[in-house]
Amino acid sequence: MADAYNKLKANKNEVTPNKPEITKTTEVGSNAYGLISEDIPSVRNEEFNKFFNSLTSDELNEIWKDSKLRETIEDRLRQPGGLHEWHLVSRTPKFKEWSITAEQIKELRRSTKDVEFVNPKGKHGGKGSTTAHNELLKIIDSSLDYNTFKRRLNNWANYRLDGGIDSLPNGLQIK
């Protein structure tokens, strides 16, 4: 983790007004920090979490512009897989802006087999799943802060999830 973080900080300091931030296209990476996917720590020993949590929102936004780095970060946040993300990983920069940690993104998930939708009735990946995910994206995108997101998510859960807000992870429930 220290290597990736140090590389990020060192290369950030190299950026000058005469050198646009996104023009590093050598084998060291096509982002302002010169990072490549292999620089992103693995999930072992919580190294990825430490790296992710050490990033500022601006740093993550810059890294997110590099599609390979974005895919790597999304993969790390989704591990081990088979879990429904209430903090949709595709919107990670928004959650980072709201000071949500890697641990929170990972902990506040449910097994996909336990997610059942109503209106229309269906399971994760089945009928109604695309509609539900699009609605979640709209909730995230239109929320000005994390408390608003949670409130809107709870309202949504009451009419879209079998079990209502009780189907959400405890950390997302407002009672």
C-alpha positions as CSV (number, residue, x, y, z in Angstrom):
1,M,0.0,0.0,0.0
2,A,2.8,2.4,0.8
3,D,4.3,2.0,-2.6
4,A,1.0,3.0,-4.4
5,Y,0.3,5.8,-2.0
6,N,3.9,7.2,-2.2
7,K,3.8,6.9,-6.0
8,L,0.5,8.8,-6.1
9,K,1.9,11.5,-3.9
10,A,5.2,11.8,-5.6
11,N,3.8,12.0,-9.1
12,K,1.1,14.4,-8.0
13,N,3.9,16.8,-7.0
14,E,5.5,16.5,-10.5
15,V,2.5,18.0,-12.2
16,T,3.2,21.5,-13.4
17,P,1.3,24.1,-15.3
18,N,3.3,23.3,-18.5
19,K,2.5,19.6,-18.1
20,P,-1.3,18.8,-18.3
21,E,-2.3,16.3,-15.6
22,I,-3.8,13.6,-17.8
23,T,-1.1,13.4,-20.5
24,K,1.2,10.8,-18.9
25,T,0.8,8.1,-21.5
26,T,4.0,6.1,-21.0
27,E,4.1,2.6,-19.5
28,V,3.7,4.1,-16.1
29,G,0.0,4.8,-16.6
30,S,-2.2,7.3,-18.4
31,N,-3.1,9.3,-15.3
32,A,-1.6,12.3,-13.5
33,Y,-0.1,10.0,-10.9
34,G,1.5,7.5,-13.2
35,L,-0.3,4.6,-11.5
36,I,-1.1,1.3,-13.3
37,S,-3.6,-1.4,-12.2
38,E,-0.8,-3.4,-10.5
39,D,-0.1,-0.5,-8.2
40,I,-3.5,-0.8,-6.6
41,P,-3.1,-3.0,-3.5
42,S,-4.9,-6.3,-3.2
43,V,-7.6,-6.8,-0.6
44,R,-5.3,-9.0,1.5
45,N,-4.5,-7.7,4.9
46,E,-6.8,-4.8,4.3
47,E,-4.2,-3.1,2.1
48,F,-6.7,-2.0,-0.5
49,N,-9.0,-0.5,2.2
50,K,-6.0,1.5,3.7
51,F,-5.1,2.8,0.2
52,F,-8.7,3.7,-0.7
53,N,-9.3,5.4,2.6
54,S,-6.1,7.4,2.3
55,L,-7.2,9.0,-1.0
56,T,-8.9,12.4,-1.1
57,S,-12.0,12.8,-3.1
58,D,-10.1,14.7,-5.8
59,E,-7.4,12.0,-6.0
60,L,-10.0,9.3,-6.5
61,N,-11.8,11.4,-9.1
62,E,-8.5,11.7,-11.0
63,I,-7.7,8.0,-10.8
64,W,-11.3,7.2,-11.8
65,K,-10.7,8.8,-15.2
66,D,-8.3,5.9,-16.1
67,S,-10.6,3.0,-17.1
68,K,-8.2,0.3,-16.1
69,L,-7.6,1.8,-12.6
70,R,-11.4,2.3,-12.2
71,E,-12.0,-1.4,-13.1
72,T,-9.4,-2.5,-10.6
73,I,-10.9,-0.4,-7.8
74,E,-14.4,-1.6,-8.6
75,D,-13.2,-5.2,-8.5
76,R,-11.5,-4.7,-5.2
77,L,-14.7,-3.1,-3.7
78,R,-16.9,-5.9,-5.0
79,Q,-14.8,-8.8,-3.6
80,P,-15.7,-11.5,-2.8
81,G,-18.7,-11.1,-5.1
82,G,-22.2,-12.4,-5.0
83,L,-23.3,-9.5,-2.9
84,H,-25.8,-6.7,-3.7
85,E,-24.2,-3.2,-3.4
86,W,-26.4,-0.6,-1.8
87,H,-23.5,1.8,-2.3
88,L,-23.3,1.1,-6.0
89,V,-19.6,0.7,-6.9
90,S,-20.2,2.5,-10.2
91,R,-20.8,5.6,-8.0
92,T,-17.8,5.2,-5.8
93,P,-16.6,8.8,-6.3
94,K,-19.9,10.2,-4.9
95,F,-19.6,8.0,-1.8
96,K,-16.0,9.1,-1.4
97,E,-17.1,12.7,-1.6
98,W,-19.5,11.8,1.3
99,S,-16.5,10.4,3.3
100,I,-17.7,6.8,3.0
101,T,-14.9,4.3,3.6
102,A,-14.1,1.1,1.7
103,E,-15.2,-0.8,4.8
104,Q,-18.6,0.8,4.7
105,I,-19.1,0.1,1.0
106,K,-18.2,-3.5,1.6
107,E,-20.0,-4.1,4.9
108,L,-23.3,-2.6,3.8
109,R,-24.1,-5.3,1.3
110,R,-26.5,-8.2,1.2
111,S,-26.3,-11.6,-0.5
112,T,-27.9,-11.3,-4.0
113,K,-30.0,-14.3,-3.3
114,D,-31.6,-12.5,-0.3
115,V,-32.6,-9.4,-2.3
116,E,-36.2,-9.7,-3.5
117,F,-38.0,-6.9,-5.2
118,V,-41.7,-6.0,-5.3
119,N,-43.5,-3.8,-7.9
120,P,-42.6,-5.9,-10.0
121,K,-41.9,-9.0,-8.0
122,G,-38.6,-10.6,-8.7
123,K,-35.1,-11.5,-7.5
124,H,-31.7,-9.8,-8.1
125,G,-30.7,-10.3,-11.7
126,G,-34.3,-11.2,-12.7
127,K,-37.5,-9.3,-13.5
128,G,-37.5,-5.8,-12.0
129,S,-33.8,-5.9,-11.2
130,T,-32.7,-3.4,-14.0
131,T,-35.5,-1.0,-13.0
132,A,-34.5,-1.2,-9.3
133,H,-30.8,-0.6,-10.1
134,N,-31.7,2.4,-12.3
135,E,-33.8,3.8,-9.5
136,L,-30.9,3.3,-7.0
137,L,-28.6,5.2,-9.4
138,K,-31.1,8.1,-9.6
139,I,-31.3,8.2,-5.8
140,I,-27.5,8.4,-5.5
141,D,-27.1,10.9,-8.3
142,S,-29.9,13.2,-7.0
143,S,-28.8,13.2,-3.3
144,L,-26.9,16.2,-2.1
145,D,-25.4,14.3,0.9
146,Y,-25.3,10.9,2.6
147,N,-28.2,11.5,5.0
148,T,-30.4,12.4,2.0
149,F,-29.3,9.3,0.2
150,K,-30.1,7.1,3.2
151,R,-33.5,8.7,3.7
152,R,-34.4,8.3,0.0
153,L,-33.1,4.7,0.0
154,N,-35.3,3.9,3.0
155,N,-38.3,5.4,1.3
156,W,-37.5,3.4,-1.9
157,A,-37.1,0.2,0.1
158,N,-40.6,0.5,1.6
159,Y,-42.2,0.2,-1.8
160,R,-39.5,-1.8,-3.8
161,L,-38.1,-4.5,-1.4
162,D,-39.9,-7.5,0.0
163,G,-39.6,-6.7,3.7
164,G,-39.2,-2.9,3.2
165,I,-36.4,-1.2,5.1
166,D,-35.8,-4.4,7.2
167,S,-34.3,-5.8,4.0
168,L,-31.6,-3.2,4.0
169,P,-28.4,-3.7,6.1
170,N,-28.7,-2.3,9.6
171,G,-26.3,0.5,8.9
172,L,-28.6,1.9,6.2
173,Q,-31.8,1.6,8.1
174,I,-33.5,4.7,9.5
175,K,-36.0,3.8,12.2
